[in-house]
Amino acid sequence: MHKLLILLFIFPAISVSSQTIEGTVKDTEGRILPFASVLVKGTPSGVTANQEGKFSIHLSPGKYVLDCHYVGYATSSKQITVDSANQKVNFVLTQQKLTLKEVVVKKSAEDPAYEIIRNAIKKRKFYQTEVKAFQAQIYIKGMIRMINLPEKIFGKKIPEDDRSEMGLDSSGKGIIYLTESVTKVSAEEPDKLKLEVVSTRVSGNNGLGFSFPAFLSFYDNNVNIADQLNPRGFVSPIADNAFNFYNYKFMGSFFEDGNEVNVITVIPKRNYEPLFSGIINITENDWRIYSCNLTLTKKSPRKLCKCIF
């Protein structure tokens, strides 16, 4: 059960005596990198930065190595010593430098991405059942922001009191829903799942957003995110029938932790079908999904969603 966790997940290290390590993740141009992952090397602990690229994690005294990951950027590592004081640790990530493999150009030769995807599809079932059980403590933050609330809906003007209650500014912009929760999760194949809610906070309409952990796997043919988005699910870029739905383009490869990672652009063949678009990274030889940055847009059915793993 090789599962990936959607959206903002944190696996914090918690102890009786701990210090706060906080910082910001940016690129070399000074742009923030939202939802970057900061992991404590050699442990299952880590944290996900928020939409402003800021992160915070609690660690007990000792020496640690923090690894910062973001899709499309080289991993950055920093060694820290935690004592009796809080610390600031900022990360600046550089974009991955891709190299193109030497290929023999022939008439009507297909893009190298297709052979990589074929190999990944062959390994799909193996990785789908590789993990039999796992435990995690998950932090989820969901937010819905209104871009523009019209003056009238179906010809009826929206009262100013209602606009004010939703927390919108004069232009109709603002956050109308916010949820945060910390949940302990234990899962075991084939169908055992235990959720223990540690804390939760909800502001706004309870019918919106995610309030519980959502598990998904791109090793499934159909990726089920939530019924609110699409009850049918979305076709995985490495589904058995993926070539009926997607085109692929090989962008190059990079090396990280001794692995060669192939970078492939995923392109839907048709609009308004349950399909992803974006980047999927697959390791050479073992054909495992290394990471991905896939988007569901208004040209996909129902809703807009961005998934970074």
C-alpha positions, -999 to 999 in steps of 0.1 A, spaced: 0 0 0 23 27 -13 4 58 -2 11 94 -8 -4 121 15 -22 150 -1 -16 186 6 0 199 39 13 171 61 36 174 91 53 147 110 66 166 141 92 155 166 77 162 200 94 158 234 90 169 270 120 193 266 123 208 231 133 239 212 117 255 182 136 255 149 119 279 124 128 295 91 118 302 55 124 284 22 132 305 -9 149 301 -42 180 319 -54 159 347 -68 143 354 -34 109 338 -43 92 319 -16 87 281 -21 54 272 -5 48 238 10 85 227 8 94 197 29 120 199 57 129 165 70 151 155 99 176 131 83 177 96 97 143 100 115 106 99 105 102 135 116 97 165 94 76 195 86 59 211 56 63 248 51 31 269 48 20 289 17 45 317 27 74 293 28 77 294 66 82 263 87 86 254 124 96 222 141 103 212 177 135 192 184 150 180 217 187 189 224 212 172 201 228 173 167 207 170 135 208 173 98 179 190 81 171 182 45 149 206 25 131 193 -6 111 210 -32 100 195 -66 123 209 -94 150 221 -69 181 205 -56 179 193 -20 197 215 5 211 201 38 221 219 70 236 206 102 224 221 134 230 217 171 200 222 193 207 234 228 186 256 252 177 283 227 153 285 197 170 289 163 163 303 129 174 281 99 166 295 64 170 275 32 178 288 -3 173 262 -30 187 262 -65 168 248 -95 177 213 -106 202 213 -135 189 188 -160 210 169 -184 197 154 -216 208 119 -225 224 113 -259 199 99 -283 200 88 -319 175 109 -339 154 88 -363 125 97 -385 93 95 -364 113 85 -333 92 87 -301 101 108 -271 122 89 -245 96 97 -219 73 70 -234 97 42 -227 102 55 -191 65 56 -185 61 21 -199 86 8 -174 69 27 -146 35 11 -156 51 -24 -155 62 -17 -119 30 -1 -108 14 -32 -91 47 -40 -73 49 -5 -57 12 -4 -51 14 -32 -25 50 -26 -13 41 -9 20 18 -32 41 13 -8 71 23 26 84 18 50 113 19 88 111 9 120 129 -6 143 103 -13 180 103 -37 193 77 -45 229 69 -72 236 43 -81 271 31 -106 285 6 -99 320 -6 -126 341 -24 -110 359 -54 -141 381 -62 -176 380 -48 -201 396 -72 -224 423 -61 -255 402 -70 -263 365 -73 -293 355 -95 -302 392 -95 -303 395 -57 -278 418 -40 -257 403 -13 -262 421 20 -232 440 34 -236 421 67 -232 388 49 -201 401 31 -187 414 64 -194 380 82 -174 362 55 -144 384 62 -142 398 27 -127 432 18 -144 459 -3 -133 441 -35 -148 408 -25 -115 391 -16 -108 371 15 -106 337 32 -141 322 36 -130 288 51 -102 276 72 -96 243 89 -67 228 109 -64 194 124 -38 171 139 -46 134 136 -28 102 145 -32 76 117 -26 38 118 -32 19 86 -26 -18 76 -35 -38 45 -60 -47 34 -86 -24 50 -76 -15 85 -76 23 92 -76 40 126 -79 78 130 -74 95 163 -81 133 162 -57 151 185 -70 186 178 -92 204 153 -103 240 145 -127 251 118 -138 285 107 -164 291 80 -188 268 62 -184 231 74 -194 218 40 -161 231 24 -126 218 23 -107 188 39 -109 182 76 -96 147 78 -66 130 62 -70 120 26 -48 92 13 -40 87 -24 -17 67 -45 -5 74 -80 2 37 -83 -36 32 -84 -52 34 -119 -77 59 -106 -65 84 -81 -94 92 -57 -88 125 -39 -123 134 -27 -159 129 -38 -163 167 -37 -137 170 -65 -148 141 -86 -164 108 -74 -149 90 -104 -114 99 -94 -86 110 -118 -65 89 -142 -30 83 -129 -1 93 -153 11 57 -149 -23 40 -151 -25 8 -173 -44 28 -199 -25 61 -194 -14 64 -231 -50 67 -241 -52 99 -220 -18 115 -218 11 127 -239 46 129 -224 78 149 -229 112 141 -215 128 172 -200 161 157 -188 174 140 -157 193 149 -125 212 130 -99 203 130 -62 213 107 -34 230 85 -59 199 81 -80 193 92 -116 159 109 -117 140 114 -150 119 145 -153 88 141 -175 61 166 -184 25 151 -183 2 166 -209 -36 157 -211 -47 148 -246 -81 163 -241 -96 190 -220 -125 185 -195 -115 150 -186 -104 137 -152 -67 142 -159 -36 158 -143 -10 180 -159 24 189 -147 56 171 -138 63 135 -127 98 124 -117 107 87 -121 140 71 -110 161 52 -136 163 14 -135 138 8 -106 111 31 -122 98 44 -89 79 77 -86 104 100 -70 82 131 -67 56 149 -87 40 183 -91 6 177 -107 -23 201 -111 -60 198 -116 -73 229 -133 -105 244 -146 -100 223 -177 -103 192 -155 -138 183 -142 -154 200 -112 -127 218 -92 -92 233 -90 -65 216 -69 -27 214 -68 -8 184 -54 29 185 -46 46 154 -34 
